[in-house]
Amino acid sequence: MWKCYDMKEFAQYRYNTLEPDDTWIPGNFATPENVARINMDKVPDGIPLKEMLHETHKALYNNKK
């Protein structure tokens, strides 16, 4: 949504509402620690998933909580 539809503000809002134990918007931030734990065995070759997640976190995370 952020890049395809130029919806950075909405993407920032959604990303910053992630909570690990939330029933509505569960998820974790793409912190370096979380990204390092990703098992890349099932990720297709040529997909730079970890780099994409780092880019997403850098662009969307707002530390004002």
C-alpha positions as CSV (number, residue, x, y, z in Angstrom):
1,M,0.0,0.0,0.0
2,W,2.8,2.3,0.9
3,K,4.7,2.1,-2.4
4,C,2.0,0.8,-4.8
5,Y,-0.7,3.2,-3.9
6,D,1.3,6.1,-2.4
7,M,-0.4,5.6,0.9
8,K,2.5,6.2,3.3
9,E,0.5,7.9,6.0
10,F,-2.0,5.1,6.2
11,A,0.8,2.5,6.1
12,Q,2.5,4.4,9.0
13,Y,-0.7,4.3,11.0
14,R,-1.3,0.6,10.4
15,Y,2.4,-0.3,11.1
16,N,2.4,1.6,14.3
17,T,-0.7,-0.1,15.6
18,L,0.9,-3.6,15.6
19,E,0.9,-5.3,19.0
20,P,2.2,-8.9,19.5
21,D,-0.8,-10.0,21.6
22,D,-3.5,-7.9,20.0
23,T,-6.5,-9.8,18.6
24,W,-7.3,-7.0,16.0
25,I,-3.9,-6.1,14.6
26,P,-1.4,-8.8,15.7
27,G,2.2,-8.5,14.6
28,N,5.7,-7.4,15.5
29,F,7.8,-4.6,14.3
30,A,10.6,-5.4,11.9
31,T,13.3,-4.6,14.4
32,P,16.8,-5.9,13.7
33,E,16.2,-8.5,16.4
34,N,12.9,-9.7,14.9
35,V,14.3,-9.8,11.4
36,A,17.3,-11.8,12.5
37,R,15.0,-14.6,13.8
38,I,13.3,-15.1,10.4
39,N,13.8,-18.5,8.9
40,M,14.8,-17.8,5.3
41,D,14.4,-21.5,4.2
42,K,11.0,-20.9,2.7
43,V,11.6,-17.6,1.1
44,P,12.1,-17.9,-2.6
45,D,15.5,-17.1,-4.1
46,G,15.9,-13.6,-5.2
47,I,13.5,-12.1,-2.7
48,P,15.5,-9.7,-0.4
49,L,13.0,-10.1,2.4
50,K,15.2,-9.0,5.3
51,E,16.3,-5.9,3.4
52,M,12.6,-5.1,2.5
53,L,11.6,-5.4,6.2
54,H,14.5,-3.2,7.3
55,E,13.4,-0.6,4.7
56,T,9.7,-0.8,5.9
57,H,10.6,-0.4,9.6
58,K,12.9,2.6,8.8
59,A,10.2,4.3,6.7
60,L,7.1,3.5,8.8
61,Y,8.1,3.2,12.5
62,N,7.1,6.1,14.7
63,N,8.7,5.9,18.2
64,K,6.2,8.4,19.7
65,K,4.1,5.7,21.6
